[in-house]
């Protein structure tokens, strides 16, 4: 014989499921089947969704420094509620989370150039290994060594350029987020 559960009991079961209590434990505690526990959790979730309740949780790990900076920005903007601020950022991204087409194009062209440099380095390494295995002196003239130094400098320059582009994109995003936080404060969030 199955037991008929009232609404309050279903809510209690669903809450405990969300808190991480194992369905088997709840089934024994309430004298129902495990399937009933799952159905209670699903039913309560559907009711929450219908009512427009917040049912999803986003977890994001940040460093203490990042969190302190975020809280300082919120305080500066006059926003006291971190969760509401994050919900508003999610609602109002206005393309902030979209990839930067210019940055992507620049990185793609860098990838091609770095592939060419990588091929050259591989050829140099093959020649050096072959000479070493044969017991011969390195088959490079002074011009070859200069070219290798030039390639090394090129790789370092690419790395610096990529770093500058990433920093520029981050600075732009910080400005957009600061502007959005200011608008949220003006709306009274």
N, C-alpha and C positions, 0 to 999 in steps of 0.2 A: 504494500500500500504506500502510495506516495504522499508526502506531506505538503500541504498547501502553505506557501510562504506569503506573509503580508509584505506590504511595500517597505516598511521600516526594516524588516529582516533582510530583504533583498539589498537595500541600501547599505546595511551593515556588512553584508557579505562582499558586495562590490568594493566598498571602502577598504576592507582587509585585503582583498586581492590586489588593489592598487598599492597598498603598503608593503606587498611582497609576501604575505602569508600564503603558504602552499595550498592549492585547491584541495588536496587530499586531507590536510589537517582541518580545513573549513568544513569539508563534507562530513567528517566524523563529528566535529563540534556541533553542527546544526542538524545532524541526522538526515542528510540528503546525499544524493549521488554527486560525484565529481562533475558530471555533465551539468547538473543543476547549478553548481557553483559557477561554471563557465557561462551558462545562460544568464544567470543573475548579473554577472559582471558586464556581459554584452548588452543586456537590456538597459541597465543603468547608464551605460555609455551612450547608447542610442538616445535615451531621454535627455541626457546632457547636451548632446549635439543638437537635437531638436530645439532645445531651449536656448541655444547659442552660447552654452557654457564653454569655458576653456578646458579642453580635454587633453591637449598635447603639451608635452614638456620638451624643452630644448635644453640640452646640457652642453656647456662650452667651458673648457678649462682655460684659464688665463693666468698670467703671472701676477704676483702681488702688485708689481709696478703698473701693469696694464690696468688692473682693477682700480688702483688708486687714481690713475689718470682719468679713467672713465667716471669715477665718482666725483672727482674734482670738476670735470666738464659739466656733470649734472648739477652740481652745487652752484657753479658759475652761472648756469642757465636758469637756476631757481627751481629745479626739478628734484623732488624728494623721493620719488618712488622709482627704483631701478627697474622693476619688472614692467611697469607701465611705459617707461622710457624705451625699453627694448621692444615692447609690442609696437610702439609707434614707429620705431626705426624699421621694423619688419614691414609694417603697413605702408610706409612712405619711403621706400628705397629709391624710387624715381630713377632707376637705372644705375644707382651707385654700385650695385653688386654685379653689374654686367661687365664682361671683359672689355678692356680698353683695346680697341681695334688697332690704334697706332702702335701701342706697346707690343701687341701680338705680332704685327707685321715686322716691327724692328727686330724682335726676338727671332722670328722665322728667318730673316735675312742673316742674322748673326749665326744661327744654327748652320746654315749653308757654308758660311765662311769658316766657322770652326771645324766643320767636317773636312774641308780642304786642308786646313792646317793639320788636323789629326792625321790625314793621309800622308802628308809630307813627313810628319814626325815618325810615322810607322816605317816609311821608306828609309829614313835616316837610321832608325834602330836596326832594321834588317841589314843594312850595309855595315854598320858597326859590329853586329853579332857575327856576320859572315867573316869579316876581317879578323875578329878575335878568335873564332873557331879555326881559322886557317893559320893563325900565328903571324899575321901580317900587321903592319902599321895601319892606323886608321886611314881610310881612303878619302880624306877630306883636305881640301886646300883651305887657305886662309879665308877665301871668299865664301866657302861653304860654312865655315864657323860663324862668319858674320851673318849669313842668311839664317842660321839656327838661332842666333841671338835675336835677330829681327822677328822670327816666328814667336819666340818666347815673349818678346815685348808686345807683339800683336795679341796674343792670348790674354796677357795681363790687361791690356787696354780694353779688350772686349769685356772682360770681367768688370772693370771699372765702369764702363758704359752701361752695362746691364744693371749694375748697382745704382747708378744715377737715375736710370729710367724707373726702376722700382721705387726708389725714394721719392721721385717726383710724383708718381701715381699715388703713393701713400699720403703725401702731403695734400694732394688734391682731394682725396677721400676724406681726410681729416677736416678740411675746410667745408666740404659738403655736409659732413656729419655735424660739425659745429653749427652750421647754418640751420640744419633741421632741428637740432636741440633748441636753438634760440626760438624757432617758430613754434615748437611744442610748448615752450615756456610762455610765449605770447598767447597761445590758445588756452593756457591754464591747466596743462596736463600735470 
